[in-house]
Amino acid sequence: MIETYKNKSNEINYFILIAVLLGLVLILFTSSIFLGTTSISLKKTLSAILALEGLYLTIIIELRLPRAILALFMGAALGISGAALQGLLRNPLAEPGLIGVSGASALGSVIVFYTGLSVSYSFALPVGGMTGAALSILLLYFLAGKDPSILKLILAGVAINTLTGAFTVLALNLSPNPYAAYEVFFWLLGSLENTSVDHVFLAAPCICVGFIILATTGRGLDALTLGEDVARSLGVGLRKLQARIILGTALCVGASVSVAGVVGFVGLIVPHILRPAVGHSPRRLLIVSGLGGAALTLAADILVRFIATGQGLQLGVLTALLGAPFFILLVFKLREDN
Amino acid sequence: MRTYLTLASKVLLASFFALVISSNNFVLAKSKQKIPQRIVSTNLCVDQLVLSLANKEQILSVSYLSADKTISFFSERVEGLQKNRGWVEEIFMMKPDLVIVNEDSSRPSLRHLKKLGLNVLSLKTANNFSELKKNIKKVSRVVGDTGKAKLIISNLESKLRLEIGNDYSPLAAILLPRGMTAGEGSLINELVVSAGFKNLALDLKIGRQARINLEEILIARPDFILTPEASTKFPSLAQSMLLHPVFETTRAKNYRWKHLEVPEWAWLCGGLQNIYALDLLKKARLKFSGRVDQHD
């Protein structure tokens, strides 16, 4: 009796949380469109939208909207991937950037982009990113095992990150284009500057599919918290669950990184903040982390427009500045627990 | 069509260049022992000066960038020359009798080269025509040239002279790779202004080399957007922003701005190749002013 009552109140809290996060995403998305890199007055922006014509409308549709949409999708992708990987590996430090999935996506994208393959076949770009992501998760399993300790996971992540980072720089150096060598910053500390509608069409569909795949792994992840044997006895196919999470993460992270570079720590910060709010349930954490990730990325992408405006601060720098303290906090917490 | 035009102008420039070369061949023969015969140049812009002022037989090596035809006017002329990456060891092993470097891009190796007892000439980056003139004269003096420098300078000077009269000066937004623009105190700015344009970067009070974003450009409603040609064979992000679809959209919607592609080899470095950039810019401006007059 008491049990069902508690569940019910939890369920209500869960939906309130989702509604609050949705509202936050909506506010930040709108702000992202109104607060561009150049100040166009609110009146002009509104009248451009209402009149459906003019230069300002073109600027909004072709420059600001793609940027806001990609921030939303990328944030959602990184947030839910972090939550899903943490559920699968039962480890709060499993984050696409830390364990090397993002870095591998960047390597895949770099190879496809600088060889000119993506000029002839534009869809090759997200495919390159997704291939890199999927391969890196398989490599992670190979290096750390399927139930890795925190130490093993981090070490494997360091190894993959170092390897993919080095190959990314090498690939850029091998490009005959004289500008390529200077572009490692974009790939390793991503940015949404100058993204276009084309990028949205490339990345958004992959992210949507990946998001749906990950969002439906909740029951399996909840069962997994009770241990693998119990999960199996509850009818959860572990191999299938793994395969779905690898596929979903690859689609989400690979597509995001291929258009905007590596934006780290979103998948670490957001699930960490929201986990207590959903009663530590991996299932509930999925959707809220997606929404939270979208809100965080939108907010960070608005903020970079106002810090060091002349230099064009990279989005990845800001998320790393926000994320590193969280990482340190988590390390301390884990030390206490041990 | 435009490729042919580019080709034709390149041929014209080249024939002018051939004339310049023949003019002082006989002078060289007289005092051969003093003139350096193993010149190594380590910077793209320095290469361009050396290649236009010294005879090819005098040059041992140029920077690897000079073989790239998108950024180097002399890409064909450097065939057969050694390409260097500006490493001290490799330069030393070439046993050069003159090394010419850019002071701003290779300060540490400059120190090492001098320590090794090599004969080094260091040039400052030319950010305007008077600095370029100084560099041309410096290089001309050390490579034993007598006539070419004068010819190049007088030709550039006559092209730089502004003859706008009462013509309308179109507003030009310069968009370079990596989202940079060329403002006050840059060679590109001087070329663009000399060709009779107003430079948006000056209105926005942007420094010599600063970032400009696409919104700023579009809101200013320029008459021209000047960009280099972007390589599509081996793409880079730096250049991909020059191909942002917003340019096509705004043009399709009848905003009266023109896109003019200036090849990078014509304005990235100072030298006689700037004549091509100036001609291209002036032609575009005249055509545009004519159109404006007809309409008004």
HADDOCK unambig.tbl for C-alpha pairs under 7 A between the chains (distance, minus, plus):
assign (segid A and resid 37 and name CA) (segid B and resid 215 and name CA) 6.90 0.50 0.50
assign (segid A and resid 38 and name CA) (segid B and resid 215 and name CA) 6.19 0.50 0.50
assign (segid A and resid 38 and name CA) (segid B and resid 216 and name CA) 6.12 0.50 0.50
assign (segid A and resid 59 and name CA) (segid B and resid 215 and name CA) 6.70 0.50 0.50
assign (segid A and resid 62 and name CA) (segid B and resid 246 and name CA) 5.70 0.50 0.50
assign (segid A and resid 114 and name CA) (segid B and resid 234 and name CA) 5.86 0.50 0.50
assign (segid A and resid 114 and name CA) (segid B and resid 235 and name CA) 5.68 0.50 0.50
assign (segid A and resid 114 and name CA) (segid B and resid 236 and name CA) 6.60 0.50 0.50
assign (segid A and resid 115 and name CA) (segid B and resid 234 and name CA) 6.06 0.50 0.50
assign (segid A and resid 116 and name CA) (segid B and resid 233 and name CA) 5.70 0.50 0.50
assign (segid A and resid 116 and name CA) (segid B and resid 234 and name CA) 5.22 0.50 0.50
assign (segid A and resid 116 and name CA) (segid B and resid 235 and name CA) 5.99 0.50 0.50
assign (segid A and resid 176 and name CA) (segid B and resid 234 and name CA) 6.72 0.50 0.50
assign (segid A and resid 177 and name CA) (segid B and resid 234 and name CA) 5.90 0.50 0.50
assign (segid A and resid 177 and name CA) (segid B and resid 235 and name CA) 6.86 0.50 0.50
assign (segid A and resid 177 and name CA) (segid B and resid 236 and name CA) 6.70 0.50 0.50
assign (segid A and resid 179 and name CA) (segid B and resid 236 and name CA) 6.34 0.50 0.50
assign (segid A and resid 179 and name CA) (segid B and resid 238 and name CA) 6.43 0.50 0.50
assign (segid A and resid 180 and name CA) (segid B and resid 236 and name CA) 5.47 0.50 0.50
assign (segid A and resid 194 and name CA) (segid B and resid 241 and name CA) 6.56 0.50 0.50
assign (segid A and resid 196 and name CA) (segid B and resid 244 and name CA) 6.88 0.50 0.50
assign (segid A and resid 196 and name CA) (segid B and resid 245 and name CA) 6.95 0.50 0.50
assign (segid A and resid 310 and name CA) (segid B and resid 211 and name CA) 6.22 0.50 0.50
assign (segid A and resid 311 and name CA) (segid B and resid 211 and name CA) 6.65 0.50 0.50
